[in-house]
Amino acid sequence: MATMREDALIRPQDLNAIDNTIYETHREELKARSIFNVKTDVPAGAETYSYDVIKRSGAAKILAPGADDIPLVDADMERHTETIYSIASAFRYSVQELRQAQMSGTPIETMKAATARRAIAEKENKLVWKGDAKHGILGVANAEGIQAMALDTNAADTSTNWADKTGREIVADLRKARSAVNRLPGHQADTLVVTPDAMEELEKEYNEYTNQTVLQYLKSQNWFSRIDSTSDLEGMGDAGTNCFLVLDSSPTVVEVLVSMDITRHPQEYKFPNYKIPLEERTGGAIVRYPMAIVRGDGV
């Protein structure tokens, strides 16, 4: 009588259920991708990616008749080479779990696949915002050349923390940061990213003469097209303080490099378990014009 091999228990419907789970993205785990453009035109086999970082905007000039001294913008750029890394995780199913799924005639439970997928997405998100010190990767919040701004203290001159500031003082901090981006030729601050605690402080009253919160006031002024929060900004300011970011989020300023999105590799079998690896290839944040990013420290 023919017997079923234990290493042939994963059925096509099981793999379909796993794949559907792996490729089903969730907004909350992809904050960086929802804010920044994702660059996907770099081959998965590439080990590095080189790009130009703009130190300042190039200057043009009016040419006199017959002149040929056209100014070059090359002098305002610096070539950077970013290493592309693999982010990997895996999950496993026992042969008994697979037998039970076959017995009931239903696909296997895909919670393990979802957990492995989320682990990669969270790691990618951290790389984009804060980098990875062990591998020498810088993120948006600590990229070389961004504008770091120490916040003014409150009226009592005791604290820079938004919890100790009035709504008007918080708005003053944001106006100062926004102005630092907007004064750059051709750039407009369109995004504010804060920590979860700072987002709560945006719900305080703007002033005693209005029922508006700080957040409502900011929206009424159309200062930013997007206001969001991420815990990855916690401790990223000077001396380990929390911070916020005000930036121009256009692709000419910053992108997320993903040369291969999350991919399921063939399962490995070693009794009594199947191991299913997942992999993503990413270069993290590609910051082309760091001056258009302002980090406010001491929130």
Secondary structure, 3 states (H helix, E strand, C coil): CCCCCHHHCCCHHHHHHHHHHHCCCCHHHCHHHHHCEEECCCCCCCCEEEEEEECCCCCCCCCCCCCCCCCCCHHHEEEEEEECEEEEEEEEEEHHHHHHHHHHCCCCCCHHHHHHHHHHHHHHHHHHHHCEHHHCECCHHHCCCCEEEECCCCCCCCCCCHHHCCHHHHHHHHHHHHHHHHCCCCCCCCEEEECHHHHHHCCCECCCCCCCEHHHHHHHHCCCCEEEECHHHCCCCHHHCCEEEEECCCCCCEEEEEEEEEEECCCEEECCEEEEEEEEEEEEEEECCHHHEEEEECC
